[in-house]
Amino acid sequence: MDLLKELQEKAGLSNDQALKTFEILKEYVRGKVPGFLSGTVEKWFADIEKRAGAQGSEENKDNDFLEH
């Protein structure tokens, strides 16, 4: 399940609240990993954002390591 959708469903957040929470999580995780992993964290979160726009496309799930 998509992270943004989970934030909305499980935490009862509005779309705007879920997006803000997502941004906070991204900044938090980026701040906790070594600098050389910063690009990887950006890619993870960009992939999550892309999937949120595609809303469950099978193609996106096949290419996402988080779904395996």
C-alpha positions as CSV (number, residue, x, y, z in Angstrom):
1,M,0.0,0.0,0.0
2,D,1.2,3.5,-0.8
3,L,2.7,5.4,2.1
4,L,0.5,8.5,1.5
5,K,-2.6,6.4,1.4
6,E,-1.6,4.6,4.6
7,L,-1.1,8.0,6.3
8,Q,-4.6,9.0,5.2
9,E,-6.3,5.8,6.1
10,K,-4.5,4.6,9.2
11,A,-3.8,8.0,10.8
12,G,-6.9,9.7,9.5
13,L,-5.0,12.5,7.9
14,S,-6.3,14.7,5.1
15,N,-4.4,14.7,1.8
16,D,-2.6,17.9,2.7
17,Q,-1.7,16.6,6.2
18,A,-0.4,13.3,4.6
19,L,1.8,15.3,2.1
20,K,3.3,17.5,4.9
21,T,3.9,14.4,7.0
22,F,5.6,12.7,4.1
23,E,7.9,15.8,3.6
24,I,8.8,15.7,7.3
25,L,9.6,12.0,7.1
26,K,11.8,12.5,4.1
27,E,13.8,15.2,5.8
28,Y,14.1,13.2,9.0
29,V,15.3,10.1,7.2
30,R,17.7,12.1,5.0
31,G,19.1,13.6,8.2
32,K,19.7,10.2,9.8
33,V,21.7,8.5,7.0
34,P,25.3,9.2,6.0
35,G,25.7,11.8,3.3
36,F,26.6,9.3,0.7
37,L,23.2,7.7,1.1
38,S,21.3,11.0,0.7
39,G,20.8,10.4,-3.0
40,T,19.3,6.9,-2.3
41,V,16.9,8.4,0.2
42,E,15.8,11.0,-2.4
43,K,15.2,8.3,-4.9
44,W,13.1,6.2,-2.4
45,F,10.9,9.2,-1.6
46,A,10.7,10.3,-5.3
47,D,9.5,6.7,-6.1
48,I,6.9,6.9,-3.4
49,E,5.7,10.3,-4.7
50,K,5.6,8.9,-8.3
51,R,3.6,5.9,-7.2
52,A,1.2,8.2,-5.3
53,G,0.5,9.9,-8.6
54,A,0.0,6.6,-10.5
55,Q,-2.3,5.2,-7.7
56,G,-1.4,1.5,-7.7
57,S,-0.1,1.0,-11.3
58,E,1.3,-2.6,-11.5
59,E,4.2,-1.3,-13.6
60,N,5.4,0.9,-10.7
61,K,5.0,-1.9,-8.2
62,D,7.1,-4.2,-10.4
63,N,10.0,-1.7,-10.4
64,D,9.9,-0.8,-6.7
65,F,12.1,-2.7,-4.3
66,L,9.8,-1.7,-1.4
67,E,7.0,-3.8,-2.9
68,H,9.1,-7.0,-3.0
